Structures are given as structure tokens and as C-alpha cells.
Amino acid sequence: MDKHELEQAKKRKLFRKLGVAFLIPGIIMMAIGMGSFFISFGSFESPKYFFLTFVSMPFIFVGAVFLSLGYMKSYASYTSNELRPIAKDNINYIVDGTKESIGSLISETKSEKIKCSNCGEYNDKDAKFCDNCGKTLIKICRYCHEDNDGNAKFCKNCGKDIS
């Protein structure tokens, strides 16, 4: 364990002790207050220690907060170990479902073909018109002579209108 982990372990131990130190008196006060309340039902007297019910609430809350801080690492480790196989299964499911589409996308990118924006037909990279529908695949800018996509409205090099 390094210095930081030792400090964290000391803090966790302190939080656990403080949690118990607040929680136990809180529970005892709550029991006395509620006991006083229910015992007073048989008589016409008001409950003597019912106020302890309200005094105990902050003690119980602070104790619960300290205990949750003291056991947070244990809880988080347990939860992550329980969820890890589920996350792995989900990732594998997603990857298996997209494997074919990713493969076709990679092969399209690597190939020497241009996809026609009109009909979706693949044409040779140096083709100017689609083999299937005859639509322009490449527009040449009349100002800078840059090749642009067939459906481009503005030149990607100089920004002038080419439509």
C-alpha cells in the first residue's frame, strides 16, 4: 500500500467508528422516545421522553452518513465486480451486431470506388459520371480547377459557387 491508500484506510476506519458512535445513541434515543410515546397510551399523561425521538434523528442521519463513507469503497468494489460481466456481455453484443457494418464501411473506405450520391452505385475513383444513372460524380471548380463531390454547391478549395 502506498501513502495515499494508507491515509484512505485510516479515514475509512475513522468514519466507521464515528458512524457507530452516532448511530447507536441515536437508535437508543429513538427507542426511548417511541417507548415513552406508546407507554403513555394507557394513561392520560403526556409522554415524558418523546422529545428524544426528534433529538435522535440527526444522530441517526450523521451516523448513517459516516457509515456510508466508511463502507463506500467496499460497496463500490462489490458493485463493480457484480456489474463487470454484464457490461462485458453488453459490449460483446453491440460489437457482434455492428461487426458486419463496420467491416463493410472499412472495405468501402479502402476500395478505389466512389459512391454515387444519386443512386448509391459504386464507380471507379477516377470516373466523372455514374455508370448506372449518368449523374456527375465530380464537379470541377471553374475558378481553381479543384475536384469536388458531385452534389457540392461550393468549392472545398476556394469556397466559390460551383452549382
C-alpha positions, 0 to 999 in steps of 0.5 A: 500500500502506498501513502495515499491508500494508507491515509484512505484506510485510516479515514475509512476506519475513522468514519466507521467508528464515528458512524457507530458512535452516532448511530447507536445513541441515536437508535437508543434515543429513538427507542426511548422516545417511541417507548415513552410515546406508546407507554403513555397510551394507557394513561392520560399523561403526556409522554415524558421522553418523546422529545428524544425521538426528534433529538435522535434523528440527526444522530441517526442521519450523521451516523448513517452518513459516516457509515456510508463513507466508511463502507463506500469503497467496499460497496463500490468494489462489490458493485463493480465486480457484480456489474463487470460481466454484464457490461462485458456481455453488453459490449460483446453484443453491440460489437457482434451486431455492428461487426458486419457494418463496420467491416463493410464501411472499412472495405468501402473506405479502402476500395478505389470506388466512389459512391454515387450520391444519386443512386448509391452505385459504386464507380471507379475513383477516377470516373466523372459520371455514374455508370448506372444513372449518368449523374456527375460524380465530380464537379470541377471548380471553374475558378481553381480547377479543384475536384469536388463531390458531385452534389457540392454547391461550393468549392472545398478549395476556394469556397466559390459557387460551383452549382 
